[in-house]
Amino acid sequence: MKTDREKLNRAKKRLEELKGFYWHLAVYLGVNSFITISTIIGRMSNGASFLEVLDLGTFAVWFFWGIGLFFHGMKVFSYNPIFSKSWEERQIQKYIEKDKQQAEKFR
């Protein structure tokens, strides 16, 4: 059974991960908004129309950084369909059993 101290430390770690994700999200929104607005204004001041400015290049940073943000969110909110908690627990039990078998060989 976990002690209150372990529970508190785990809760603090979880809170830090959550804060880290929200900071990542805030920086993502702020930096990408600045880049997009600067790009649009810069291209339009060079004579491009608004529709000409809205191309893939304008939103590429949003897209690729968004992929990283998506995976960060999956980690923070404990959504991992491939390496779930039950998978981790099975792997841990497997290694514990393997260690026990190795230890019994030398008795």
N, C-alpha and C positions, 0 to 999 in steps of 0.2 A: 504494500500500500504506500502511496506517495505521501510524503510529509507535506505539511503546509508550506514549508520553505521551498520545496521542489515545485509545488503548484504555483506559488507566487513567481518563482523564477521563470517557469514556463509561460505564465500569463504575461509577464514583462517582455519576454522574447517575442511572443505572438503580437503584442502591442507594437513593438519596434518594427516588426515585419510589416504590419498594417500601415504604420506611419510612413515607412519607406515607400510602400506602394503609392500612397496618396501624394507624397512628395514627387515621386516619379510621374504620376498623372498630371500634377500641377505644372511641372517643368515641361512635360510633353505638350500640354495645351499652350502654355505661354510661349515657348520657343517656336513651336510650329506656327502659331498665329502670327508671331512677329515675322518669321521667314516668308510666310504666304502673303501677308499684307505688303511687305517690302518688295517681294517679287512682282506682285500685281501692280503696285504703284510704279516701280521701276520700268516694267515693260510698257505700261500705258503711257508713261512720260516719253517713251521712245517711239510712240505712234501706233502701238498695237491696240486693237479693240479689246473690249472686255472679254468677249468670247474667244479671241485668239490667245489670251493670257491663260485661260482655264484649260490647260493640257495636263498630261500625265506628269510632266516634270514639275509642275507647280505643287502637286500633291504627293510626290514620290516619298518625301521625308515622312509625311504623315503615315503613309502606308507601311514603309519598312520599319520605322520606329514603333508604329502601332503593333506590328507583329511581336516585337520584343516586349512591349507593354502588356499585350495579351498573355504571353507566357509567364510574365512576372505575376500578373493577376491570378493565373491558374495556380501558381505555386503558393501565393499568399493565402488564397481562399481554399486551399487544400483540394483542388480538383485535379486529379491526375488519373485518367482512365487506364493508363498503362501500368504505372508503378503506384498502385493504391496502397493504403495502409495495410490491408490484409495481405497483399503481396509482400510488403516489407516484413511483416510479422512471420510469414511462412519462410522467407529467406533467413531471417534471424534464427528461427527454430531449426532450420536445416543446418546452419553453421554451428549452432550449439550442440546438436546431435553429433555432427562430424567431429567436433572437438572432444566430446565425451568418448567417442569411439577411439580416437587417437590416444587419449589419456589411458584408456583401459588396456590398450596394447602393451603399455609399458609397466603394468602392475604385476 
